[in-house]
Amino acid sequence: MTDLHLHPSLREPAQTSKAWPFEEARKLIKRYPDGKPGGAPVLFETGYGPSGLPHIGTFNEVLRTTMVRRAYETLTGGLPTRLVAFSDDMDGLRKVPDNVPNGDMLREHLGRPLTAIPDPFGKYESFAHHNNAMLREFLDRFGFEYEFVSSTERYRSGAFDEALKNVLRHNQDILDIMLPTLRAERAATYSPILPVSPKSGIVLQVPVTVVDADAGLVSFEDEGVTITHSILSGGAKLQWKVDWAMRWVALGVDYEMYGKDLTDSGIQSGKIAKALGGRKPEGLIYEMFLDEKGEKISKSKGNGLSIEQWLSYGSEESLAFYAYREPKAAKQLHIGVIPKAVDEYLQMRGSYPAQEPDKKLGNPVHHVHVARGEDVPDAVLPVTFGLLLNLVAVMGADAAKDQIWRYLGQYVAGADAATWPELDRLIDNAMAYNRDYVAPTLKRRKPVGSEGAALKELDDRLAALSADASADDIQNIVYEIGKSEAYGFENLRDWFKALYETLLGSSAGPRMGSFIALFGIDNTRRLIAEALA
């Protein structure tokens, strides 16, 4: 892992940086002005409920937490830290997700711990193991430094036994915190402890009486019979707000962020942590991602983007860049945001090398690459992703990759996959995006009114240019025609819109000078001829 974030030139400007990871990290410095006692590492935690397939919101939490972790290390000159990615995989399955196979099979296991339910995909030993593996695969691919912790493993190994006894000792204190927040019907059966039935294996939601806190014994009714049962070593789990608080105390968590929808839960868990003799961690309450309809993304609905979907159409870095921006503002997360995110990331990256240290710390790409444990790349790509998309769209859904490289080779001397591996990957993204989302919607219209005459002049002017005319020279010609009173365009926007709709088949498009230089003058003249015909 690179130590870019520990460079001495960054520590002083980091003290006053307004970038949100530094503002969050300063909360930890206030918590521990002299570092954590005994030189212990500051512990960051992220939580994941593997009751459904992981989506970008899940990845986003690990990413943003890592950004705060690295910011803390910058501010303190490298004091030790740890990041635990905790999976609540002993939770009972409450409902069957809409986006997984073999739903009928899963229904037979409702109520059982997620690690005790068969994998509907048939790949892993349980449903939780499948979902955990999906999450870890991408976290590893992205280069995060983290420790994966399974709730099931901690409960069953006895690692939480002392913490569970502590919960039993404070059972009434927890009830006093929780019962006023519940509806009467829920309060009647509420218990901080959820015993796992020795008969059915189901995580039970039943009233529980503490028999012996120090021995970990409780009693409850199971299938009509009152039994005494040990909650230790996997005999029970905790209600999740209690579980959350218990983890904070047992693990010594110092920082955990969570979504706005968990604001009230965070308050209750903080009170429970205090009752257990601990302290609520610092953290950021972030706004939720929304789908294209403006609805909250849900694992069970499957209405969010999967990590795999984003990476089909955009780069890993663009995903991290989009997640970094404005965590306290609700943002839509759907396929349509990807192209802009790719280009904004590339634009910000291009400006990074020349920036002063304080500006670098405010540049999102700094946090993106520090989170990945790498330096910010110096390479500036010769074309934007938007321009690449337009090229691929005009070439058609059947265009082969080597054809695209031939066009790029005419525009950029020596351009090939070996020289530009990052661009090669973006070509794959552009081809996939065009095939699935652009090509089905493209429809060129006929020129109307004076548009035909303007296109004819553009054709004549292009014919007089040399094949290697610069993008700026071509753009100047496009401007001149659009401004000419002879064609009566109210503004340049109307002229550009006419070019996009008649030549490219869309209502928006690239800088035309750059596009024509990339696509080629002869090929552009062919498009004009087709439009005029």
RODO-2510 file (C-alpha; in nm, 4 decimals, decimal comma):
residues 533
     n   res          X          Y          Z
     1     m     0,0000     0,0000     0,0000
     2     t     0,1291     0,3461    -0,0876
     3     d     0,1670     0,6018     0,1904
     4     l     0,0591     0,8937    -0,0283
     5     h    -0,1704     1,0210     0,2479
     6     l     0,1200     1,0289     0,4974
     7     h     0,3395     1,2615     0,2911
     8     p     0,4686     1,5363     0,5246
     9     s     0,3489     1,8112     0,2884
    10     l    -0,0143     1,7090     0,3506
    11     r    -0,0285     1,7060     0,7298
    12     e    -0,0431     2,0827     0,7837
    13     p    -0,3075     2,1618     0,5176
    14     a    -0,5079     1,8610     0,6421
    15     q    -0,5595     2,0398     0,9761
    16     t    -0,7814     2,3007     0,8089
    17     s    -0,9124     2,1052     0,5058
    18     k    -1,2879     2,1312     0,4633
    19     a    -1,3064     1,8001     0,2732
    20     w    -1,5635     1,5937     0,4616
    21     p    -1,3289     1,2975     0,5442
    22     f    -1,1053     1,5370     0,7387
    23     e    -1,4002     1,6947     0,9170
    24     e    -1,5079     1,3456     1,0234
    25     a    -1,1559     1,2460     1,1261
    26     r    -1,1275     1,5509     1,3525
    27     k    -1,4120     1,4029     1,5619
    28     l    -1,1783     1,1168     1,6491
    29     i    -0,8964     1,3523     1,7412
    30     k    -1,1372     1,5288     1,9758
    31     r    -1,2336     1,1877     2,1199
    32     y    -0,8672     1,0923     2,1705
    33     p    -0,6525     1,4107     2,1796
    34     d    -0,3411     1,2045     2,2627
    35     g    -0,4311     0,8975     2,0605
    36     k    -0,6204     0,5928     2,1836
    37     p    -0,5020     0,4834     2,5317
    38     g    -0,2201     0,2339     2,5373
    39     g    -0,1349     0,3020     2,1743
    40     a    -0,4267     0,0836     2,0643
    41     p    -0,5491     0,1305     1,7072
    42     v    -0,8576     0,3443     1,6495
    43     l    -1,1261     0,0979     1,5373
    44     f    -1,3538     0,1737     1,2421
    45     e    -1,6524    -0,0538     1,1764
    46     t    -1,8894    -0,1051     0,8853
    47     g    -2,1987    -0,3236     0,9034
    48     y    -2,3585    -0,5448     0,6410
    49     g    -2,6841    -0,7419     0,6624
    50     p    -2,6482    -1,0312     0,4153
    51     s    -3,0240    -1,0921     0,3855
    52     g    -2,9974    -0,9785     0,0220
    53     l    -2,7383    -0,9355    -0,2486
    54     p    -2,4873    -0,6560    -0,1728
    55     h    -2,5434    -0,3381    -0,3750
    56     i    -2,3433    -0,0218    -0,4220
    57     g    -2,4764     0,1272    -0,0976
    58     t    -2,3024    -0,1540     0,0920
    59     f    -1,9723    -0,0987    -0,0882
    60     n    -2,0158     0,2758    -0,0441
    61     e    -2,0096     0,2467     0,3357
    62     v    -1,6752     0,0634     0,3352
    63     l    -1,5330     0,3129     0,0867
    64     r    -1,6395     0,6240     0,2775
    65     t    -1,5268     0,4797     0,6105
    66     t    -1,1871     0,4007     0,4584
    67     m    -1,1634     0,7619     0,3385
    68     v    -1,2186     0,8833     0,6959
    69     r    -0,9675     0,6275     0,8237
    70     r    -0,6985     0,7539     0,5858
    71     a    -0,7835     1,1164     0,6699
    72     y    -0,7321     1,0374     1,0403
    73     e    -0,3934     0,8846     0,9605
    74     t    -0,2975     1,1965     0,7623
    75     l    -0,3971     1,4264     1,0483
    76     t    -0,2099     1,2246     1,3122
    77     g     0,0985     1,1391     1,1109
    78     g     0,0087     0,7718     1,0933
    79     l    -0,1361     0,6642     1,4305
    80     p    -0,2558     0,3006     1,4109
    81     t    -0,6059     0,2138     1,2854
    82     r    -0,8143    -0,0948     1,2051
    83     l    -1,1247    -0,1420     0,9913
    84     v    -1,3696    -0,4235     1,0702
    85     a    -1,6312    -0,5143     0,8079
    86     f    -1,8941    -0,6859     1,0229
    87     s    -2,1557    -0,9143     0,8679
    88     d    -2,4743    -0,9641     1,0710
    89     d    -2,5066    -1,3122     0,9230
    90     m    -2,6655    -1,4775     1,2279
    91     d    -2,9768    -1,2677     1,1759
    92     g    -3,2946    -1,4639     1,0997
    93     l    -3,4300    -1,4382     0,7440
    94     r    -3,7468    -1,2292     0,7696
    95     k    -3,8566    -1,2232     0,4046
    96     v    -3,7444    -1,3640     0,0721
    97     p    -3,5616    -1,1110    -0,1520
    98     d    -3,7203    -1,0463    -0,4931
    99     n    -3,3941    -1,0781    -0,6866
   100     v    -3,2687    -1,4273    -0,5991
   101     p    -3,3579    -1,7708    -0,7438
   102     n    -3,5318    -2,0570    -0,5600
   103     g    -3,7569    -1,8327    -0,3538
   104     d    -3,9812    -2,1270    -0,2528
   105     m    -3,6822    -2,3036    -0,1015
   106     l    -3,5881    -1,9941     0,0976
   107     r    -3,9450    -1,9621     0,2323
   108     e    -3,9062    -2,3009     0,3987
   109     h    -3,6230    -2,1526     0,6073
   110     l    -3,7803    -1,8216     0,7149
   111     g    -3,6703    -1,7302     1,0662
   112     r    -3,3505    -1,9347     1,0618
   113     p    -3,0056    -1,7695     1,0809
   114     l    -2,8763    -1,6654     0,7383
   115     t    -2,5753    -1,8952     0,7801
   116     a    -2,8118    -2,1903     0,8389
   117     i    -3,0069    -2,1427     0,5150
   118     p    -2,8986    -2,3181     0,1910
   119     d    -2,7532    -2,0982    -0,0829
   120     p    -3,0270    -2,0467    -0,3466
   121     f    -2,7507    -2,0087    -0,6061
   122     g    -2,6057    -2,3482    -0,5139
   123     k    -2,2480    -2,2216    -0,4819
   124     y    -2,1751    -2,1840    -0,1091
   125     e    -2,2590    -2,3570     0,2157
   126     s    -2,5276    -2,0995     0,3015
   127     f    -2,7145    -1,7949     0,1717
   128     a    -2,5052    -1,5708     0,3998
   129     h    -2,1794    -1,7273     0,2804
   130     h    -2,2796    -1,6489    -0,0794
   131     n    -2,3628    -1,2849    -0,0076
   132     n    -2,0583    -1,2372     0,2144
   133     a    -1,8363    -1,3754    -0,0630
   134     m    -1,9858    -1,1355    -0,3186
   135     l    -1,9131    -0,8394    -0,0934
   136     r    -1,5603    -0,9513    -0,0066
   137     e    -1,4764    -1,0211    -0,3697
   138     f    -1,5299    -0,6603    -0,4654
   139     l    -1,3758    -0,5143    -0,1511
   140     d    -1,0654    -0,7183    -0,2289
   141     r    -1,0744    -0,6205    -0,5951
   142     f    -1,0891    -0,2555    -0,5023
   143     g    -0,7883    -0,2896    -0,2729
   144     f    -0,9481    -0,2107     0,0631
   145     e    -0,7571    -0,2977     0,3779
   146     y    -1,0087    -0,4514     0,6191
   147     e    -1,0789    -0,7424     0,8552
   148     f    -1,3941    -0,9397     0,7767
   149     v    -1,5865    -1,0487     1,0877
   150     s    -1,8813    -1,2891     1,0844
   151     s    -2,1500    -1,2485     1,3493
   152     t    -2,2160    -1,6247     1,3429
   153     e    -1,8506    -1,7059     1,4009
   154     r    -1,8259    -1,4615     1,6932
   155     y    -2,1446    -1,5849     1,8611
   156     r    -2,0742    -1,9579     1,8124
   157     s    -1,7067    -1,9401     1,9102
   158     g    -1,7934    -1,7842     2,2446
   159     a    -1,6136    -1,4575     2,1614
   160     f    -1,9282    -1,2623     2,2587
   161     d    -2,0123    -1,4723     2,5678
   162     e    -1,8928    -1,2180     2,8257
   163     a    -2,0722    -0,9398     2,6372
   164     l    -2,3910    -1,1501     2,6325
   165     k    -2,3724    -1,2048     3,0088
   166     n    -2,3368    -0,8271     3,0443
   167     v    -2,6536    -0,7816     2,8381
   168     l    -2,8401    -1,0209     3,0701
   169     r    -2,7167    -0,8254     3,3736
   170     h    -2,8548    -0,5076     3,2187
   171     n    -3,1663    -0,6669     3,0692
   172     q    -3,4031    -0,4382     3,2594
   173     d    -3,1989    -0,1272     3,1778
   174     i    -3,2251    -0,2143     2,8081
   175     l    -3,6003    -0,2778     2,8370
   176     d    -3,6397     0,0640     3,0031
   177     i    -3,4671     0,2206     2,7011
   178     m    -3,6474     0,0233     2,4305
   179     l    -4,0053    -0,0320     2,5492
   180     p    -4,1096     0,3379     2,5360
   181     t    -4,0076     0,3442     2,1679
   182     l    -4,2271     0,0464     2,0689
   183     r    -4,5951     0,0062     1,9832
   184     a    -4,7979    -0,1741     2,2535
   185     e    -4,8315    -0,4915     2,0462
   186     r    -4,4560    -0,5111     1,9824
   187     a    -4,3681    -0,4183     2,3413
   188     a    -4,5739    -0,7127     2,4712
   189     t    -4,3361    -0,9680     2,3194
   190     y    -4,0132    -0,7666     2,2998
   191     s    -3,6939    -0,9107     2,4443
   192     p    -3,3343    -0,7889     2,3955
   193     i    -3,2379    -1,1572     2,3589
   194     l    -3,3481    -1,3723     2,0633
   195     p    -3,2937    -1,7368     2,1587
   196     v    -3,2271    -1,9879     1,8829
   197     s    -3,4819    -2,2666     1,9257
   198     p    -3,3115    -2,5994     2,0007
   199     k    -3,6098    -2,7679     1,8330
   200     s    -3,6625    -2,5730     1,5081
   201     g    -3,3390    -2,3741     1,4724
   202     i    -3,5468    -2,0564     1,4292
   203     v    -3,4356    -1,7263     1,5837
   204     l    -3,7319    -1,6752     1,8179
   205     q    -3,9057    -1,3457     1,8921
   206     v    -4,0517    -1,4375     2,2324
   207     p    -4,0563    -1,2908     2,5845
   208     v    -3,7511    -1,4110     2,7794
   209     t    -3,6902    -1,4346     3,1540
   210     v    -3,3347    -1,4073     3,2862
   211     v    -3,2632    -1,7131     3,5042
   212     d    -2,8901    -1,6646     3,5774
   213     a    -2,7032    -1,3799     3,4069
   214     d    -2,3580    -1,4998     3,5126
   215     a    -2,4279    -1,8462     3,3698
   216     g    -2,5962    -1,7085     3,0576
   217     l    -2,9256    -1,8887     3,1294
   218     v    -3,2738    -1,7715     3,0279
   219     s    -3,6173    -1,9315     3,0097
   220     f    -3,8873    -1,8932     2,7439
   221     e    -4,1693    -2,0814     2,5795
   222     d    -4,0784    -2,2912     2,2742
   223     e    -4,3594    -2,4736     2,0928
   224     g    -4,5791    -2,4651     2,4031
   225     v    -4,3125    -2,5825     2,6473
   226     t    -4,1203    -2,3577     2,8883
   227     i    -3,7495    -2,4378     2,8717
   228     t    -3,4295    -2,3123     3,0313
   229     h    -3,1661    -2,2401     2,7713
   230     s    -2,8096    -2,1066     2,7490
   231     i    -2,7667    -1,8048     2,5229
   232     l    -2,3896    -1,8578     2,5070
   233     s    -2,1849    -2,0019     2,2177
   234     g    -2,4531    -1,9518     1,9548
   235     g    -2,7594    -2,0307     2,1676
   236     a    -2,9050    -1,6868     2,0936
   237     k    -2,8414    -1,3597     1,9196
   238     l    -2,9511    -1,0109     2,0168
   239     q    -3,2165    -0,7805     1,8786
   240     w    -3,0266    -0,5760     1,6244
   241     k    -3,0254    -0,2415     1,8083
   242     v    -2,8982    -0,4248     2,1166
   243     d    -2,6591    -0,6267     1,8994
   244     w    -2,5241    -0,3069     1,7454
   245     a    -2,4591    -0,1554     2,0891
   246     m    -2,3077    -0,4791     2,2223
   247     r    -2,0632    -0,4885     1,9290
   248     w    -1,9608    -0,1284     1,9840
   249     v    -1,8732    -0,2118     2,3445
   250     a    -1,7300    -0,5617     2,2952
   251     l    -1,5106    -0,4690     2,0003
   252     g    -1,4262    -0,1153     2,1166
   253     v    -1,5613     0,0558     1,8040
   254     d    -1,4626     0,4237     1,7727
   255     y    -1,6213     0,5177     1,4407
   256     e    -1,9176     0,3916     1,2397
   257     m    -2,1260     0,5794     0,9841
   258     y    -2,4823     0,4872     0,8904
   259     g    -2,7734     0,5996     0,6772
   260     k    -3,0306     0,8619     0,7663
   261     d    -3,2962     0,5888     0,7952
   262     l    -3,1098     0,4549     1,1009
   263     t    -3,0909     0,7873     1,2865
   264     d    -3,3364     0,6811     1,5576
   265     s    -3,1776     0,3366     1,5846
   266     g    -2,8399     0,5025     1,6395
   267     i    -2,9832     0,7040     1,9282
   268     q    -3,1299     0,3977     2,1004
   269     s    -2,8169     0,1886     2,0434
   270     g    -2,6066     0,4714     2,1854
   271     k    -2,8153     0,4675     2,5057
   272     i    -2,7825     0,0892     2,5292
   273     a    -2,4045     0,1097     2,4805
   274     k    -2,3882     0,3519     2,7724
   275     a    -2,5994     0,1175     2,9864
   276     l    -2,3545    -0,1631     2,9032
   277     g    -2,0660     0,0511     3,0292
   278     g    -1,9401     0,1654     2,6898
   279     r    -1,9559     0,4648     2,4601
   280     k    -2,1263     0,5309     2,1305
   281     p    -1,8765     0,5676     1,8428
   282     e    -1,8303     0,8818     1,6376
   283     g    -1,9881     0,8761     1,2938
   284     l    -2,1463     1,0408     0,9918
   285     i    -2,5184     1,0089     0,9190
   286     y    -2,5359     0,9990     0,5408
   287     e    -2,8266     1,0449     0,3011
   288     m    -2,9597     0,7454     0,1139
   289     f    -2,9082     0,6614    -0,2509
   290     l    -3,2298     0,6688    -0,4539
   291     d    -3,3259     0,4817    -0,7689
   292     e    -3,4282     0,6594    -1,0888
   293     k    -3,7855     0,6908    -0,9529
   294     g    -3,6565     0,8667    -0,6416
   295     e    -3,7281     0,5652    -0,4172
   296     k    -3,4893     0,4370    -0,1503
   297     i    -3,2653     0,1535    -0,2679
   298     s    -3,3455    -0,1762    -0,0989
   299     k    -3,1534    -0,5064    -0,0924
   300     s    -3,4768    -0,7068    -0,0853
   301     k    -3,6373    -0,5125    -0,3720
   302     g    -3,3199    -0,5241    -0,5767
   303     n    -3,3969    -0,1777    -0,7177
   304     g    -3,0421    -0,0515    -0,6754
   305     l    -2,7441    -0,0877    -0,9004
   306     s    -2,5241    -0,3863    -0,8401
   307     i    -2,1516    -0,3379    -0,8276
   308     e    -2,1248    -0,5602    -1,1353
   309     q    -2,3684    -0,3399    -1,3302
   310     w    -2,1681    -0,0238    -1,2664
   311     l    -1,8450    -0,1963    -1,3635
   312     s    -2,0010    -0,3145    -1,6897
   313     y    -2,0503     0,0468    -1,7969
   314     g    -1,7932     0,2486    -1,5993
   315     s    -1,4624     0,2260    -1,4164
   316     e    -1,3992     0,1291    -1,0535
   317     e    -1,2596     0,4763    -0,9886
   318     s    -1,5725     0,6472    -1,1245
   319     l    -1,7860     0,4435    -0,8848
   320     a    -1,5725     0,5535    -0,5893
   321     f    -1,5738     0,9127    -0,7179
   322     y    -1,9550     0,9162    -0,7338
   323     a    -1,9812     0,7715    -0,3826
   324     y    -1,7425     1,0354    -0,2424
   325     r    -1,9466     1,3342    -0,3530
   326     e    -2,1764     1,5050    -0,0999
   327     p    -2,2530     1,2188     0,1417
   328     k    -2,5146     1,4263     0,3240
   329     a    -2,7173     1,4885     0,0054
   330     a    -2,9588     1,2325    -0,1421
   331     k    -2,8412     1,1238    -0,4871
   332     q    -2,9987     0,9131    -0,7558
   333     l    -2,8077     0,5990    -0,8384
   334     h    -2,8958     0,4435    -1,1722
   335     i    -2,7353     0,3513    -1,5038
   336     g    -2,7793     0,7015    -1,6463
   337     v    -2,5391     0,8670    -1,3982
   338     i    -2,2402     0,6544    -1,4993
   339     p    -2,1067     0,8364    -1,8121
   340     k    -2,0993     1,1739    -1,6375
   341     a    -1,9304     1,0221    -1,3316
   342     v    -1,6583     0,8699    -1,5504
   343     d    -1,5815     1,2009    -1,7208
   344     e    -1,5971     1,4103    -1,4030
   345     y    -1,3538     1,1711    -1,2371
   346     l    -1,1137     1,1943    -1,5342
   347     q    -1,1413     1,5733    -1,5386
   348     m    -1,0636     1,6021    -1,1656
   349     r    -0,7765     1,3576    -1,2008
   350     g    -0,6283     1,5645    -1,4820
   351     s    -0,6120     1,8715    -1,2593
   352     y    -0,4621     1,6928    -0,9562
   353     p    -0,0849     1,6902    -1,0354
   354     a    -0,0574     2,0700    -1,0682
   355     q    -0,2596     2,1490    -0,7541
   356     e    -0,1145     2,2791    -0,4287
   357     p    -0,1365     2,0375    -0,1299
   358     d    -0,4462     2,2058     0,0173
   359     k    -0,6285     2,1826    -0,3157
   360     k    -0,5236     1,8197    -0,3585
   361     l    -0,6868     1,7349    -0,0259
   362     g    -1,0123     1,8863    -0,1520
   363     n    -0,9958     1,6967    -0,4812
   364     p    -1,2148     1,3833    -0,4688
   365     v    -0,9582     1,1786    -0,6627
   366     h    -0,7141     1,2114    -0,3713
   367     h    -0,9584     1,0296    -0,1429
   368     v    -1,0543     0,7772    -0,4132
   369     h    -0,6976     0,6607    -0,4683
   370     v    -0,5830     0,6873    -0,1061
   371     a    -0,8748     0,4563    -0,0168
   372     r    -0,7382     0,2097    -0,2732
   373     g    -0,3897     0,2351    -0,1268
   374     e    -0,2359     0,3794    -0,4428
   375     d    -0,1021     0,7029    -0,5927
   376     v    -0,3189     0,9196    -0,8171
   377     p    -0,2322     0,8276    -1,1811
   378     d    -0,0641     1,0965    -1,3914
   379     a    -0,2044     0,9742    -1,7255
   380     v    -0,4481     1,2069    -1,9049
   381     l    -0,6648     1,0187    -2,1531
   382     p    -0,6737     1,1584    -2,5094
   383     v    -1,0560     1,1460    -2,5336
   384     t    -1,3443     1,1860    -2,2908
   385     f    -1,5771     0,8985    -2,2153
   386     g    -1,8648     1,1017    -2,3602
   387     l    -1,6785     1,1432    -2,6881
   388     l    -1,5973     0,7734    -2,6904
   389     l    -1,9646     0,6906    -2,6366
   390     n    -2,0654     0,9086    -2,9306
   391     l    -1,8056     0,7471    -3,1538
   392     v    -1,9258     0,3994    -3,0635
   393     a    -2,2901     0,5036    -3,1082
   394     v    -2,2296     0,6370    -3,4606
   395     m    -2,0307     0,3274    -3,5553
   396     g    -2,3262     0,1129    -3,4498
   397     a    -2,3895    -0,1658    -3,2016
   398     d    -2,2078    -0,4153    -3,4258
   399     a    -1,8790    -0,2203    -3,4318
   400     a    -1,5782    -0,4291    -3,3299
   401     k    -1,3199    -0,3118    -3,0785
   402     d    -1,0360    -0,3132    -3,3321
   403     q    -1,2411    -0,0817    -3,5569
   404     i    -1,2785     0,1633    -3,2690
   405     w    -0,9051     0,1533    -3,2071
   406     r    -0,8428     0,2272    -3,5774
   407     y    -1,0508     0,5436    -3,5482
   408     l    -0,8694     0,6419    -3,2307
   409     g    -0,5375     0,5750    -3,4031
   410     q    -0,6221     0,8395    -3,6640
   411     y    -0,6999     1,0898    -3,3894
   412     v    -0,4133     1,0102    -3,1489
   413     a    -0,0739     0,9110    -3,2881
   414     g     0,0219     0,5593    -3,1834
   415     a    -0,3007     0,4946    -2,9931
   416     d    -0,3436     0,1271    -2,9123
   417     a    -0,4456    -0,0975    -2,6229
   418     a    -0,0869    -0,1544    -2,5094
   419     t    -0,0192     0,2207    -2,4831
   420     w    -0,3558     0,3069    -2,3281
   421     p    -0,4791     0,0089    -2,1199
   422     e    -0,7170     0,2316    -1,9224
   423     l    -0,8728     0,3603    -2,2445
   424     d    -0,8999     0,0015    -2,3673
   425     r    -1,1123    -0,0837    -2,0627
   426     l    -1,3268     0,2254    -2,1199
   427     i    -1,3893     0,1127    -2,4778
   428     d    -1,5344    -0,2094    -2,3348
   429     n    -1,7540     0,0025    -2,1038
   430     a    -1,8644     0,2275    -2,3915
   431     m    -1,9487    -0,0673    -2,6165
   432     a    -2,1577    -0,2294    -2,3424
   433     y    -2,3355     0,0973    -2,2541
   434     n    -2,4075     0,1686    -2,6198
   435     r    -2,5354    -0,1835    -2,6856
   436     d    -2,7692    -0,1889    -2,3830
   437     y    -2,8828     0,1727    -2,3423
   438     v    -2,7910     0,3967    -2,6362
   439     a    -2,8371     0,2005    -2,9580
   440     p    -3,2005     0,1010    -2,8795
   441     t    -3,2964     0,4697    -2,8359
   442     l    -3,1136     0,6329    -3,1294
   443     k    -3,3288     0,7696    -3,4081
   444     r    -3,2004     1,0263    -3,6559
   445     r    -3,4508     1,2774    -3,7844
   446     k    -3,4635     1,4644    -4,1137
   447     p    -3,3347     1,8228    -4,1254
   448     v    -3,6138     2,0826    -4,1244
   449     g    -3,6262     2,4430    -4,2463
   450     s    -3,2837     2,5984    -4,2902
   451     e    -3,1085     2,3071    -4,1163
   452     g    -3,0520     2,1362    -4,4512
   453     a    -2,8764     2,4417    -4,5957
   454     a    -2,6603     2,4739    -4,2807
   455     l    -2,5610     2,1081    -4,3062
   456     k    -2,4774     2,1560    -4,6772
   457     e    -2,2452     2,4456    -4,5892
   458     l    -2,0825     2,2356    -4,3157
   459     d    -2,0230     1,9642    -4,5736
   460     d    -1,8664     2,2129    -4,8181
   461     r    -1,6425     2,3625    -4,5503
   462     l    -1,5284     2,0171    -4,4314
   463     a    -1,4516     1,9161    -4,7906
   464     a    -1,2035     2,2031    -4,8123
   465     l    -1,0139     2,0904    -4,5008
   466     s    -0,7183     1,8548    -4,4880
   467     a    -0,7761     1,5133    -4,3287
   468     d    -0,5628     1,6088    -4,0279
   469     a    -0,7405     1,9386    -3,9511
   470     s    -0,7430     2,0140    -3,5787
   471     a    -1,0491     1,9819    -3,3584
   472     d    -1,0313     2,3562    -3,2835
   473     d    -1,0304     2,4502    -3,6545
   474     i    -1,3346     2,2309    -3,7135
   475     q    -1,5106     2,3682    -3,4058
   476     n    -1,4583     2,7247    -3,5314
   477     i    -1,6302     2,6341    -3,8590
   478     v    -1,9234     2,4804    -3,6705
   479     y    -1,9526     2,7995    -3,4617
   480     e    -1,9413     3,0262    -3,7695
   481     i    -2,2250     2,8399    -3,9397
   482     g    -2,4382     2,8396    -3,6248
   483     k    -2,3895     3,2147    -3,5794
   484     s    -2,4605     3,3010    -3,9428
   485     e    -2,7791     3,5020    -3,9888
   486     a    -2,8358     3,3132    -4,3153
   487     y    -2,9661     3,0105    -4,1254
   488     g    -3,1645     3,1857    -3,8550
   489     f    -3,0686     2,9793    -3,5521
   490     e    -3,1907     3,1591    -3,2430
   491     n    -2,8780     3,0478    -3,0554
   492     l    -2,5901     2,8068    -3,0933
   493     r    -2,7681     2,5552    -2,8741
   494     d    -3,0368     2,5092    -3,1415
   495     w    -2,7699     2,4466    -3,4075
   496     f    -2,5885     2,1918    -3,1930
   497     k    -2,9181     2,0184    -3,1124
   498     a    -2,9937     1,9961    -3,4849
   499     l    -2,6504     1,8412    -3,5476
   500     y    -2,6977     1,5862    -3,2703
   501     e    -3,0490     1,4882    -3,3792
   502     t    -2,9812     1,4665    -3,7545
   503     l    -2,6310     1,3172    -3,7475
   504     l    -2,6120     1,1225    -3,4203
   505     g    -2,9743     1,0412    -3,3417
   506     s    -2,9771     1,1905    -2,9919
   507     s    -3,0795     1,5212    -2,8351
   508     a    -2,7400     1,5789    -2,6711
   509     g    -2,3865     1,5074    -2,7749
   510     p    -2,0187     1,5958    -2,7756
   511     r    -1,8134     1,8975    -2,8756
   512     m    -1,8597     1,8651    -3,2516
   513     g    -1,5066     1,9710    -3,3456
   514     s    -1,3599     1,6957    -3,1297
   515     f    -1,6107     1,4415    -3,2555
   516     i    -1,5505     1,5180    -3,6251
   517     a    -1,1726     1,5060    -3,5739
   518     l    -1,2092     1,1685    -3,4032
   519     f    -1,4670     1,0191    -3,6407
   520     g    -1,2922     1,1566    -3,9469
   521     i    -1,3900     1,4243    -4,1969
   522     d    -1,4866     1,1757    -4,4707
   523     n    -1,6996     0,9714    -4,2315
   524     t    -1,8711     1,2854    -4,1025
   525     r    -1,9453     1,3940    -4,4597
   526     r    -2,1059     1,0532    -4,5141
   527     l    -2,3311     1,1166    -4,2115
   528     i    -2,4271     1,4570    -4,3539
   529     a    -2,5057     1,2999    -4,6928
   530     e    -2,7285     1,0422    -4,5255
   531     a    -2,9081     1,3166    -4,3312
   532     l    -2,9623     1,5300    -4,6426
   533     a    -3,0838     1,2269    -4,8387
***
